[in-house]
Amino acid sequence: MSGIQDFILDDEDRWFRAEVRAFLMRELEPRAFAIESDDSWDAVKAVVRSLGEAGYLALMFQDLYRGWLRNPGLTHATILSEEAAAINYAFETTIGTALSCAYPLHRYATPEIRERYLGEIINGKAVGAIGVTEPTAGSDTSRLQTRIVYDETSQEWVINGLKRYISNASVADVYIMYGVTDPDAAAGKGLSAVVVPAGTPGLSFPRRYTFMGRRGCVVGEVEMTNVRVPRDHLLGEPGQGTRIMVSMFNFERAILGGSGLGVARAAFKIAQDHAQTREAFGQKLGSKQLIWSTIAEMSWRIDAAELLTYRAAKLYDAGITGKDLAKPAAMAKLVSTETAVYCADKAVQILGGDGITKEYGRAEQLYRDARALPIVGGTSEMARYLIASSDLPTLKPNL
């Protein structure tokens, strides 16, 4: 990849990309077929363990990172996400979720809780999960029904609720669950986040979902019935859940920008190769105006997505957080994930019949996988709302 194409990245970033790409080609690529065809969680876990042992899951935490990068951060976690998604997006979902769990643990947990759970995640020995979405609450987190009540007698938090569409449900080793601790607070306020270890009594998993794509990624429901965790398992302070959630979402949206880029680039490569080798009506397919025009649009969309994604990551690494990062992160997520869908769709179209079969490559898999991207981690509609809210500061856009 030339410096002209990725000029937001510096030489150290590019060296890191080359290193992590080679690593994933050794560790993930040989297992990608088992993940997709056999829905193999064992294959996913094996690569997670390898990433942890190599130190790649500590990229976000400079105090814990032991590698050669001088200033590791979100830029490098996003590169990891992009390179993994280019090989297998289902696998990337697992590590993206694990990092989204590690982030609030590192920033908001007590030292004892951080020591107990964070180290295992970044070493690749444990997998984390985040519990936000519920049957009546998706993007609208003000509708959360999960209740978190403090029991003064036992000095424990008691959690009751049902979460759905939770990545790593039933296979995670630790869960961060969001719920209402102050039901009298204004809508969207009074939320808190607690750490719930796997195996806690009352924690169950009623359903695993079957998706059109992302095979190998375990996603399901998590039910909590009088689940009890000690007082120190609260992240931050009571009522700080919304703040924790917002900071997590900004981080996650940049990571998802990388995911979208990886899927888009994989689809583009398939279309690019086919357009230059397939012959139709006496010419290479790519010589036809409708095809080269599509190739051109795929190309500029990918470059635009890259610029926005790594701008958001670099801003975070420069210390920009909270509301100041919300718009750049939303733009990165929106454009990259929509680009992934566009490129996957056009790759299938350019391949014709070969594009919709499993026998002729990955195009149909990328098409199925890509469709989740504008939904997970906050829908495209929510991303547009965040952008508009920033650009219309005197108004409150109506959701």
N, C-alpha and C positions, 0 to 999 in steps of 0.2 A: 504494500500500500504506500503510495507516494506521499511525501510531505505536502504536496500541493492539495491533495484530496483531503487530508486530515490535519490541516494546519493549526487547528485548535490544540492538537496534541503536540507535546515536545518529544525530543529524541528518547528520553527515558521512558515515556509512555509507549512509544513505538517498540522499544526493546522489550518492554513488559508484554505488549500484545504478542510479539513473536514468540516469546517464551511460553505464555499461557496457551497460545494456539497449539504449539508443539505438544505441550503437556496434555491438552484435551484430545488431541489426535491419538495420543498413546493410550489414555485412560478411558475416555468417553466414546470415541468413535467405534472401537471394537465392540462396545456394549450397546450401542444405539439400536441395533436390530432387535436385541432381546427386550429392550425397554419398550419399543414400539410394537413388536409382534407378539411378545409374551407378557406384556404388562408387568415386567419384572421389577419388583421393588428391591430385590437383592442386588440387581445390577446398579440401580440408582444408589443404594447405600454404599456399594463398593467404591463408586466414584466420589461420593461425598467424603468418605473416609480418606481417599487419596488426596483430595483437595485440602482437607484439614491437615494431614500430615505434611503436605508441602507448604503450609502456611498461608494459602490463598484465602481462607475464610476469615483471616484476621486483618484484611486490607483496610477495613474501616476504622481500626482501632490502633492508633500510633503507639500507644503505651503497651500494646500486646504484640504488635507486629515485630517479627525477627528477621525479615528478609532484607534484600539489598536496596529496595526503593528508598530514596531519601525522604520523600513526603507521600507515603501511601494514603489513599483516601477514596472518595466516592468515584473519582475518575477511573481508578483501577478496578474497583468493584463493578463498574459499568462495562468496562472492557471485558472483564471475565464473563459478565452476563451476556454480552453480545457474542462472544466466541462460543460459549456453551449453547446458546439458542440457535446458532447457525448449524450446529450438529444435531441437537435434539432439544426442542423447546420444553417438552415435558420435564426433562431433567433440570433445565434451568429454573423452572417454576419451584422445584424443591429447594434449590440453594437460595433463590431469591427470597423465599418465605423464611428460610432459616436465618438469613441476614436481617430480614425485617423483624424477626424475633430477637436477635442478638442486639440490635441497635438500642431499643428501649431498656434492655437489661443493662447494657453498658452505661447508659446515660442516667437512668432513674432508679435502679435497684440499690438497696443497701450494699455495703461492701461484702457482707457475709453471703447474701443471695447472689450477688454478681459472681463471687468466687465459686459458689456451688453449681450454678447452671451455665454461666457464659463460657467458661473454659471448655466444657465438653462440646459445646456447639462449634466453637471456632477450631477445635481440634478434629472435628469431623466424626467424633464418637457419638454425638447426639444430634437430633433434629428438632427444630422448634416449630411452633405454629402460632398463628394470630387469630383470635376469635372476635370478629366485629359483626359480620352479616348475620341477620336473623330472618325468620319468616316474614316479619312485618317491617324490617329495617335493612336497607341496602345502602345506597348513597345517602339517604336521609337518616343519619345516625341519631337524630333527635327522637326517633321512634324506638330506640332500643328498649326491650322489655326485660332483659336480664337484670336481676336485682342482686346487689352485693351489700350485705348487712353485717355490721360489726357486732359480735357477741362479747359483751363486756365480761361475762363470767369466765368464759374459756379463753378470751383474748384471741379470737379467731375471726376471720372473714368467712361468711356463709354465702355461697353463691347458688342461685337457682336461675335456670334459663336454658334456651335451646339456640345453638348457633348452626348456621348452614353454609354450604359452599366454603368449607374451611380446608385449605391446602394442608396436607400432612395429617389430617384427622385420622386418629387410631394408630398411626405409626410414629407420631412425634413423641419425644421424651419430655417435653415441657411446653406448656401453653400459656400465652398471655391473653387473658380474657377481659374484655371491656363490658362494663355494666353500670347501672345507676346506683349510686350510694346516697344521693339526696333527691328523692322523688318530688320534693317541693321546689326544686330549682327550676329556672326557666328552661324551655326546650333546648336541648343540646348542651346544657350545663349539668352539673352534678354528676358527671361521669367519673369513674375511676378504673384503673387497670390493676389486675392482680396476676401473680404468677401461680399457675396450677401444674404441679408435676404429674406426669402420667402415673396411673395406678392409684391416684387419690380416690378413696371411696366416694361413690355417687357420680363419678365421671363415666359416661358411656357414649357409645357411637352407634346410633340407631341405623344409619344408612351410609353407604358409599355410592357416590354418583357415577354414572356411566356417561361420558361425554363423547361428542362427535370427534374430538381430537384430543391431544395431550395424553395419549396412552402412556401409562407408567407413572403418571402423576396421581397420587392418592388424594382425593377430595371428597369430603362427606360432612355429616352432621356430628355435632358434639353436644350432648345433653348433660346438664349439671343439675343434680337433685340433692340439695343440702350438702353440697361439696364444701368442705372446710379446709382452710389453709391458715397457717399462723399469721399473726399480725404483721410480721416483717416481710410478708410476701406481697404487700402493697407496693406498687411502683410510684415513686414520688409521694405526693400528699393526697388525701381524700379530695375529690373534685378536680384533680389535675388531669383527668383522663383525656379530655378534649385536646388539651395542649400536647400531651404525649402522642395522641393519635395524629394530629396535624403534622408534627415533626416527622413521624414515621411515614406518613403518606408522601411527604415531599421527597424523602429518601427513596421510597418505593417507586415513585413515578419516574425518577431518573433511572433507576435500575430497569424499569419496564421499557424506558426508551432504548436501552441497550438490547433488551429482548427483541423489541420490534425491529431494530436494525439488523440483528442476527438473522431473523426469519426473512426479512426483506432481501438481504444480500444473498442468502441461499437460493431464494426463488429467482432473483435476478440472474444469478450465474447459470441456472438451468435454462432460462429463457435465452440468455445471451449465447450459450453454446449451441442450442437448437437452431436459433436464427441464422447462425453462421455455417451450419452443416446440412440442414434439411433443404432439399431442392423441391421447388414447385413451379410448374409452368416455365421450365427452362432457366430458372434463376434460383439463387439462394433465397430462402424465405426472408432473411433480413433485408434484402434489396427491395422488398415491397413496401410502399409508403405506409400502409396501415401498421405494419410490423415495426419498421424502424422508428416510426413516430411513437409507438407504444414503448419501445426500448428506451427512447430518449426521455419519456416521461417517468419511467421507472427510475432512470438514472438520476434525474434532477430531484425527484422526491426523496431518494435515499440520501443524497448530499444535504438536502435541507433538513432532513431528520437528524443526520449526524451533527450538523452544526448546532441545532437546538439542544440535542441530548447532551453533548459534551460542554456546551455553554452552561447548562444547568449543573452538571457535575463539577465543573471548574468553579462556578460561583459558590457551591456548597464548600468546596475545599478551601476557598478564600475566606470562609467565615460567614457567608450569607445564609441565614436560616429563617424559619418562621414565615410570616406573611411576605417578606421580601423575596423569598424563594418560591412562593406558591405559584405565581404566574409563570416563571421560566420552567419550573418542573411540570406544570400542567401542559405547557406548549410542547415540551419534549415528549411527554407521554402521548398526547393527542396525535401529533404529526408522525411519530415513529410507529405507533400501533396502527394508525390508519394506512400508513405506507406499507406496512407488512401485509395487510389485507389486500391492498391494491396490487402489490407485486405478486403475491401468491395467486390471486385470481387471474392476472394477465399471463403468468407463467403457464397455468393450466390451459388457458385459451390458445396460447401460441403453440403448445405441444399438441393440441387437438385431442384425438382419441387416446394418445399415449398419456396425456395429462390426467386422465380420470381413472387410470388403472394402477394397481399396485405393482404390476409386472415391469413397468417401464420407469422406475425411478421414484423420487421423493415428492414430486410435484403435488400429488393428491394429499399426501400427508401434511405438507406445508400449508395447503389450502385449508385443511381441517384444523390444524393447530392455530393458524393465524387468526381465525375468527374469534377466538377467546380474548385476544389482546385488547380490543377497544372496550371490553367489558370489565375485565379483572382490574383490581387496584384503583377503581374509580372509573366510571364510564366516560366515553367521549363527551357525552352531554354535560357531565359534571366538570370535565376539563374546560369546556367552553364557558361554563358558568363562572369558574374561577378566573379565567382570563377576562371575561366581560366585567366581572366585579371589580377587577383592578383598573380597567380602562374607563369605567363609569363610576368614579368614586362618590359622586353626589346622589347616585341612585342605588336602589337595591333590586337587582334583576329578579323577576318572579320565577321561582322554580316551578 
